[in-house]
């Protein structure tokens, strides 16, 4: 049972990442649109003061803001697409249909029962109701998309292979899925009309509890988000706070924005609304990404053995730059996560502490995906609302703290971080010739595969061969797989030949960390396996 639950959580986490990856792009473009319509910036840069730039900015931000108001639909489609075992495009299309059926069914039922509030109460907020695609229903936010996505994909996976004979043949497959889905979704809409108000009360109470726990709750949030990285479930920690009412609720012109990140995006699109303090949890993970781990890298370099410093520099500099610019931290974290778990625990604690410090300083700047995001998100809002200079100052302080703590612990406990490996241990990307000489004839097959089938064949063989691989997908930095027999995985080949930063095995789930190039790795593996249309 434990293995099944863990596997289900892993799959759900992977599916959640599909819509989550898109939302930061929308936020960045909203911020960019605000740059072209920011009156103070226009006064400082005269060439921006023309209809072309201001019109472009208005259209850009205005066309993307509706994404924030329709996250339920986006998550419904994304989760269905991610969890569908076959015919994913059909599953995603069915998800849209189920969402439309649900919204209109709930509206009609509430209308029949006299439960809809009038327009004045709806515009005033606090009624628990909202407009979804122009239809008045209970305000379920992202949870509506998550629930419908799970229901839709369950029915899709269960009935997509159903076929009939004779005249009924045309009602098989995806049509039968929709036939089953219609009454299910209608009954669900009726049930949730009565159930959801109690659920919403519970969610609000939890958000209040977290808010009242103050800095302690903020510390736990920041620490857990890092500690769960080895399991791949860290998305389940931050997603509810960033995109649901757990992270706070704000209202602009009768429209409700839920979640810390969505509130920030709404502020970018409406810079005079002053929403930033409406967040229950503030997303300030960028301190550890842009500053802290750079201090850790410098500590690892300075504590490396003299003869290994050049090698350590070659590994650490690209990883540090990636963390600073793009906010991708896993290559660094996996370099010490398993060889020195204490460093990872300290890193998680410092990450949580950085959020507490920013909260105490009333800093409302964010840098979720590195320095580029930091500039685009915060500069348009100005110093007054975000206090972004204090963010930079705090980051520099944590750079020094990370450096001092990591250096002390590495030396004190003689941790075998990059450049400090014992003789015979090496941390680098081997060439085929070096690797075969070191590991012997058993690994020559991998080297031959590089020549014959490309790196994808090496990855597949290191994972136990095509027959051992059930599913393949990826998130922002990891190749995520489910395998028949995880014991067949050759971690040495994956790390030393294919360039993986780390390998995590949990029951039948295996994560191989490749960093930003993971998308191309996944495509190559899919193509090699002939699974281009599969997960």
N, C-alpha and C positions, 0 to 999 in steps of 0.2 A: 504493500500500500504506500509506504514511504517513497519508494522508487517511482511509482505511478504519479504521485502528487508532485514530486520534484520534476518529473518529465513534463507534466502538464504546465507547471509554472515556467519552465524553460521555454516551452513552445509559445506560451502566452506572452512572455517577455519579448521573444523574437518578433511576434506579430505586432505588438505595441510599437516597436521601433519603426515600422513602416511609416505611419503618419508623423511620428515624432521627428524623423529626419527631415521632413518637408517644412515643418513649422518654423525652424530658425531661418530658413531662406526667406519665408514670407516676412518675418520680423525684420531682417536686414533690409529688404526692399522697401518696407514701410519706413524704416529709418532713413533710407536714401531719399525717398520721396519727400520726407520731412526736411531734409537738408535743402532741397530746392525751393521749399515754401517757408523756410524759417526767416522771419522778418529781420532779426538781428544779423543773421549771416548775410542776407541780401544787402543790408546797409553797409556791411564791411567789405563785401565783394560786389562791386557795382555791376559787373558783367552778368551777374545772375538775375538782375532786375529787368527781366523782359518776359513777355507772355510765353515764349517757348519753354523756358526752364520752369517757371511757376506752373504752367499748364501741365507739363510733363510730370512734375512732382505731385500735383493734385491728382492726376489720373493714376499714377503709380500707386500711391498710398491708398487712394479711394477704392481702387479695384481689388486690393489685397486685404483690406480690413474685413470684408464680408467672410473671409476664411475663418476669422476668429469667432464670428457669430454662428458658424455652421460646423463646429468641431465634432458635433455628434455624428453627422453624416460622414465626415472624413474618417473618424475612428471606426465607424461601422464598416465602411468599405475596406479600410486598411487591415483591420483584424480578420475579417472574412478572407481577404486575399492572402494574408500571412498564414492562416491555419488551414486553408483548403488543401486537401491532399491531391486533388487532381482538378482539371478544368478550372483553373484559378480565375480566368477572365469571366467565365460564366458565373462563378461564385460571387465575384465583385459586382457584376450586373444585378444579380439576384439581391444582393445586399441593399442596393439603391432602391429596388422595388419594395423590399420589406420595410425600409425606413419610411417611404412614402405612405405605405399602407398603415403603419403604426401611427404616424402623426395624425393622419386624417381620421383613423378609427377612434383614437383617444379624443380628438376634438368633437366628433359627432356624439360620442357617448357622454362626454361632459356637458355638451349642449342639451342633450335629452334629459339629463339629470339635474339641469339647472346649476351646474358647478362652475361655469365660466364667470369670471369677474368682469365688470364693465371696463371700458377703455380708460377711464380716469384712474381706476385702481391699478390697472395693468401698467399704465405709464408711470404711476407713482412708485412702483417697485414694492417689494415686501409681500406680494400676494402669493408668491410661489408659482406663478404662471408667467409664461413668456411667449413670444412669437417664434416659431421654428418654420422656416421656409414660408413665412406669411400666415401660418396657421397657429392659433392660440391653443397651447397645451400646458401641462405641468412642466416646470423648469427642471429638467433632469440633466442638462448640460452634457458633458462628455460621457457620463454614465449611461445615457440612453444609447449612444453609439456602441459602447462596450458591451452592454447587455444584448442589443440586437445583433451585433456582430457575432457574439458567441452562439446565440440561438440559431442564426442563419447558417453559420458554418457547420454546426452540429447536424442540422437537417440536410444540408448539402452533402456532407461526407457520408451520411447514413443512407441517403436515397438516390444519389446521383447515378448509381449503376442499375437502378430499377428499370426493367424493361417489360413491355407487355406484347402480346401477340395479336394478330388480326387487326380489327378496326381500332383497337385501343392502343396500337403501337405508337401512335403519334403523341401519346400522353406520358411516355416514359422519359427517363433521364432528367434533364433540367426542368422540363415542364412538370413532372411529378413533384420535384422539389418545391416548385412554386405553389402547386396545388396543396401540398401539406403545409407549406409556410403560411398561407393566407389565414386559415382559421387559428393557427398557433399564434400568429402575431396579433390578431384581433382579440383573442382571449387574454393575451399578455397585456395589451393596452388597457383592457377593462380592469384587470387585476391590479396593475400598477397605478391606476387612477386612485385606488383606495390605499394601496400599500406604500407608494412612494412618499407621501407627506410624512409618514413616520420615519422612513429612511432618511429623508432630508433633515428632519429634526436631529437624528443621530449624527449625521455628518456635520451639521452646524455645531452640535455640542462638542464633537471631537476637535473641530477647528478652534473652538473657544478654549478648550482644554490646552491645546498646543500653544495657543496665543498667550494664555495665562501662565504657562510654564516658562515663558520668556526665553531667556538666553540658554537655559538648560535644554529646552526643546529644540532650539536652533542648533546647539552643539550636537545633540543626538542625531538630528537630521543630517548635518554635514559629515559626521563620523560614519554613520551607517551607509550613507551613499558611497563612500569609499570602501568600507569594509566588505561590502557585498560584491565588489568587482570580481573576485575570483569565481563567484557562483554565476555571474552574468545576470543577476537579479536586481542590480542596482537601479535599473530603469523603473522597477516597481516601487522604489522609495520616492524618487523625485517626481515621477509623472503625475501622481494625484495632486501634489502640491503645486505643480507648475500649471496644470491644465484643468483642475476641478475646483469646486468651492472650498475644498480643504485648504487651499492656499490663499483664500480671501475672495471677496466679491466687491465689485465696483459697478457703478451705473452711470451711463452717459446718454442723455436724451432718451430715456426709457429703455435703453438696451443694457442688458446685464453682461458684464465680463467676469468670468470666474477663473481663478488660478493666478499665481504670482507672475508667470511669464505673459499670460494674456493681458493682465493689467498693465504690464510694462509696454506691450505692443500697443494697447489702447492709448496710453499716454503719448507714445510716439506719434500716433495718428492724430491725437487731439492734445497738443502740447500745452493748452491752457486749462486742462481739466484737473490737474493736480491730484492724480490718483495713486501716486507711488507709495503712500503710507497705508493703503488699503490692503496690502499683502500681509498675510499671517506669517508666512515663511518667506525669507528673502533669498533669492538664488544668487549667492556670491561665490560659487565654486571656483571662479577664475583666479582667486588669490593663489591657491595651491597649484593651479595649472600654469599660470603665467609667471609666477615668481618662486613659489616654494620649491617645486621640483627642479627648477634651475639651480637653486642652492644645493639641493641634494646631488645633482649631477656634478657640480663643482667640488663638493665634498668627496664624491667617489673618485674624481680625477686626481685630486690632491693626495688621496690616500692610496692610490694605485702604486704598485711597485715601479721603481724607476725604469726598468726595462720594458714595462707594459704601458707606459704613459701614452705613447704614440697610438697604440691600439685602442686604449680607453678613449682617447680624444676622438678617434675616428668613429667610435660607436656613440659616444655621449653627445657630441655636438649636433648631429642630425636629429637625435631624439629630443634634445632640449629645444631646438628651433621649432620642431613640429609641435611640441607642447606650447611654446610661446605664441606661435602664429596661429595654429589651428585648434589648440586646446585638446589635442589627442595625447593622453598621458600614459596609456597602457604600455607602450614600449619601454618607458622608464620604469613604471611600477613593476612590470614583470621581470625587470633586471635584478630586483632585490626582493620581490615578494616571497619567493620560495627559499632563497639562500639565506635570507635574514628576515623572517617574519616579524620580528620586533620592530624593524624599521617601517614595515608596512602599517603596523598598529600605530606607531608614532605619527606616521604620515596622516592616517585617518583622524587621529586626535587633533593634529594641527590644522587640518582642513576644517573640522568643526569649530575649532577655536577662532580661526580667521573670520568665520561668519559672525561669531559673537562680537569680536572686536569691531567689525564694520557696523553692526547693529548699535553698539554702544556709542559709536561716533556718528550715528544717524546718517551713514553713507548709503545711498540708494543706487549706486552705479552697479552694473553687472558686466561680466566678461565670460559668458558661458562657453564660448568656443574660441578663445584666444584673443590676441591683440586686435585683429581686424574687426571682430565683433565688438570689442570694447570701444573702439573709436566710433564706429557707426551707430552704436546704440546710445552712447552717453554724450558725446559732444553736441549733437543737435539739441538736447534738452538743457544744456547749459550747466554751469557749476552750481547755481543756486539750488536746483532740484535734486541733482545727483551727487554733488560734492565729490566729483570724480578725482580731483587732485589728492584728496585724503585716501582714496582707494589706491592710487599709485604709491603714496607714502607708506600705507599699511603693507602693500605688497613688498616693498623694499625691506621693511622690518622683518617680514616673514621669510624673505630670501636669506637674511642673515641668521634668523633662528634655525631654519632648515639646515643651513650650512653648518652651523655650530653643533647642533644636536646630532646630525648624521655623521659628521666627522668624529665626534666624541665616541659615539656608539660603535662605529665601524672599527676604530682603533681599539677601543676598550674590549670588545668581544671578538675581535679579529674576524669580522664577517668577510666572506669571500665574494665581495661585490666585484664589479667589473674592474679588471686590472689587478686584482688581489688573489686570483685563483692559484691553487696549488700547482706544482709542476705536473704536467700531463693534462691539466684542465685548461681549456681555451674558450674564450668568449668571442667568437667572430664568425663571419660567414665564410665557410670553407669553400675552396674551389673543389671541383670534382676530384682532381688528382690528389690533393692533400687529404681529402676526406677518405678516399679509398685506401690510401697508404696507411692512414691512422687506424681505420676500423677493420681493414682486412677484406677478404674476398666476399664475405657475406653482404657487403654493401656495394659491391661492384655493379650489381644489378641496377641499383638506383642511379649510379653514374651513367650506365648505358641508357637508362630511360631518359635522362636529360637530353642525350643526343638523338634518341629515336622519337620520343613523343613530347618533348618539352617538359617544363617544370611541373605541369599538371599531372603528368604520369608519375613523377616522383612523389608528389603529394598523395595521389590516390594509392600508390603502392605502400607508402608509409602509413596510410590509414588502414591497411589490411586488404587492399584490393577492392575492385568495384562491387563484388558480391557482399562485402562487409559494410557498405555504405547504404543506409536507408534513406536519409534526407540530407540535403545540403542547402544552407542559406547563409546569410551574413548580416551583421549589424554594422556599426560605424567602423569598427576596427577588427572584428573577429570573423573567422570562418566558423560557422556553427553547424555541427553535424550530429546525427544520431547513428550509432554504429551497432551492428549485431554483436560484435565482440571487441570491446574497447582495449582488451589486453594485446591485441595485434598491432596497436599503434606504436610506431617507432619514433619516439620523441627526438632522438638524436638526428635522424634524417630531416625531420620537420624543422628543427632549429638550425642545424649546421649547414644543411644543403639548400633548403627552401627559404631561409631567412625569417622564420617565425620567431617572434619575441618570447612566446610562452605557449604552453599546452596545458589545458585544464581538462581533467576527466572526472565526471560525476555520473555514476551509473552508466547508462548508454549514451549520455550526452558528452560530446567532446568539443571544446573550443580551441581553435588555433589562432593566435593573435598575430596579425600581419600589418596592422596599422592602416594608414590611408589607402594603401594599394589593395586592400582586401576585396574591393568590388571586382577588379580585374582578375584577381586570383580566383574568386568564386565563378566568374564567367568561364575562365579557362578550365576549371574542374568540371563545371556543368557540360561544357562542350566535349571534353574528353570522355565523360560518362554517357553522353548522348541524352542528357536530361534537361535540355534547354527549357522545356515547358513545365518542369517540376519544381518543387520547393527547393 
